[in-house]
Amino acid sequence: MSALDAIRCIETFVISLPREVPYLGPLRPGESINARGYLVRLGNKTIYPSTDMSVLVKITGESGLVGWGETYGVAAPEAVTSIIDDLLAPVLLGRDPATPRVLHEDLYDLMRVRGFFGGYYVDALAGVDIAIWDLLGQLLNVPLSTLLGGRRREALPAYVSGLPRATLRERCDLAMEWVARGFRAIKFAAVVSDDGVVQEMAALREAVGPDIQIMADLHWKFSAPDAIRLIRRLSEYDLAFAEAPCQPEDLEGQVMVARAGLAPVALGEELRTVFEYRPRFEARAMGVIQPEMGHTGVTEFMQICDMARTFHIPVMPHASISCGIFMAASLQAASTLQTMPFHEYQHSIFDKSLALVTGTMACADGFYTMPQGPGLGVKPSDALLAHVRSQTRCA
């Protein structure tokens, strides 16, 4: 394969897509957008951008074929691009794109004892890894799902994530709209449950009826005892799962909540490697895992899902702010899994991205339509690249 191609050029792009309503819904009292374009959600003390920001990675081979990747870039995205431009790209030049796992392992090893096993460094690896897999798919003219062992399904069940409306009544109305469109599961965000989390759950259950699954994203807001008390009350309304009940570093708290047995605990959007997942698998800290392709990349995503299978834990991939590239990778990878009840559907983000990438992926009637074609099956359009905030042209 190396005789056919070698990595010639690596480019990075920071994308900033405007949106009318901030992520998770309208600003609450005391919340405002600062001079750098960020806001802090008081409900979980977490910073979010007022636009949809992401980082694209473009890898060009000597053949002229191109692989595209994307990684998480919602806060200080130039931290990610700096790592790629300064550290990863020069090491990758001339390497063989037919060996994505080897390249991922080599890059992972570069920064030991320097915060290499989490955060921005692994986010940078994720974007590069996706682009390398996409390039390999272009070279072999096969989809990513084929490279990963084969597609099990052409349509993926989707749950609706987020009800970004100002009032509880409006959020219930929006939930009913999604049910009318054929979706059978909905997740709400506790961080914007202004009338109370239990009240939100009760109102949603009354609105959508007994047959729709309802999940609650608790956004790391609670101590373990408080989370257990809350989930006990939510379970009275048939809670499908409780996402992120405790702070990510509180493994013991996560285990306490899971062992209470009130509802499945869903974890994983903030975890980037199989090494972070392993102690949580071993401790039975969750009943559902939520790997985020924008944090893991393809190689780690598949290793995490393989480990989940050995612990008989279902996978429901997380979907965060994206311009569509890592979402395509996530759908491709998820289509190969044996146990994948749902893939998250961030409608306020995903639907907008469809106008910004080429390809066939979509989400309607409760299911994702898979992208077709080699590699990821999608590419950035000129309309997407018109929203580049900064760019490094070539390593």
C-alpha positions, 0 to 999 in steps of 0.5 A: 500500500505504501507504494501507492500512497503516502501522507503528503500534507495535513491541514487544519481548519477551525469552523464557527457556525452561527446559530440563533439560539445557543446550545441547550436553549435560550440564555437563562437569567444571569447568563450572557455571552462574553467578549470571546463568544462564550457563555457559562451555563449556570446550571452545570457551571460549564462553558459553551460557545455561542456558535457551533465550533469545530475543528476539521483535519484534511490529509492529502496523499501523494495520489492527490486523494483526500481524507477528512476528519473532525474533532471536538473544538467547542472551546479554545479550538486553536489548542487542538489545531496547534497540537496537530500543526506543531506536533502530529503533522510533521511526524505523519508526513511520508507515513503510510495511510494504510496503517491507521491503527499503527499510526494512532498508537505511534502518535499516542506514544509521543507525549507521555507524562505530558497530559497525553492520555486525555483532553486536547491531545487525544482530541487532536489524535481523534481528528487525525485518526478519522481523516486517515481512515477516510483516506484509506477508504478512498484509496480502497474505494470502500466505506469505513464500515467495510474497513471495520468489519462490515455493516450490520444495518443500513438504518440506525435507531435515533433518539432525540436529544435536547428540547431547546425551548424556553418554557416547559410547556414549549419543551413538551410541545416540541417533544410531542412534535418529535413523537409525531414524526416517528421518534420513540425516545427523547432525552432532556437536559437537566441543566435547563430544567428551570421548573425542576428535573422531576417536574420536567420528567413528569410533564414530558411523560404526560405529554408523550404517553407511556410508550416513549422512552425518556432519558435524562442528561444530568450534566454532572450536576449532583453528588452520588447521594443526591443523584440517587434520590433524584433518580429514584423519583425520576424512575417513577415516570419510567426513566430509560437512563440517567446520563452523567449523574456525577462529576466525571472524575468521581468514579466511586460516586458513579459506582454508587449510583449504578449499584442503586439499580434505579435506572441504567447509568449512561457514561462516556461522552467525556472519556477518550480512551479504552484506558479511561473506560476500563476501570468503569467497566470493571467497577460496573459504573454504567449500564450504557456507554456513550463514546463520542467519536469527536473525542475518540476517533475511529480506532479508540471508538472501536476498541472501546466498543469491543471492550463493552461487548465483553462486559455485555454493555450496550453502546449508544454513541454520543453526538455533540457539536459537529459540522457533520464529518465526525458524525458520519464516522460515528454512524459508519462505526455504529453500523458495525456494532452488534448491540446498539439500541440508539444513536444520539440525534442532536437535531439542532446541530445535525440537521444544520450540518446536512446543508454543509456536507455532501452525502446521503446521511439523514435522520427522519422517522426515528432512524439515521440513513447511512452515508454511502460511498468510500471512506466516511461517505461525506465531504465538506461543502464549499458552504461549510468551508466558508465558515472557516475562522482560521486555517493552517494550510500545510505541515 
